[in-house]
């Protein structure tokens, strides 16, 4: 899948053009209370303050869909 997790910063990372499906992206944003971030020139979208458990569950859901 095109989803990464950084345990040091507790952030979920997805490349632009391969964003999370609508409701999954909303769920990640609601958990943190923040919109996904993108640094200028950075080809990634970062969902901050996502727990490892939530990232693991999301990964499982994405794998089940394929």
Secondary structure, DSSP 8 states (H G I E B T S, - for coil): --EEEETTTTEEEEETTS---HHHHHHHHHHHTS--B--TT--EEEE-S--HHHHHHHHHHHHHH-
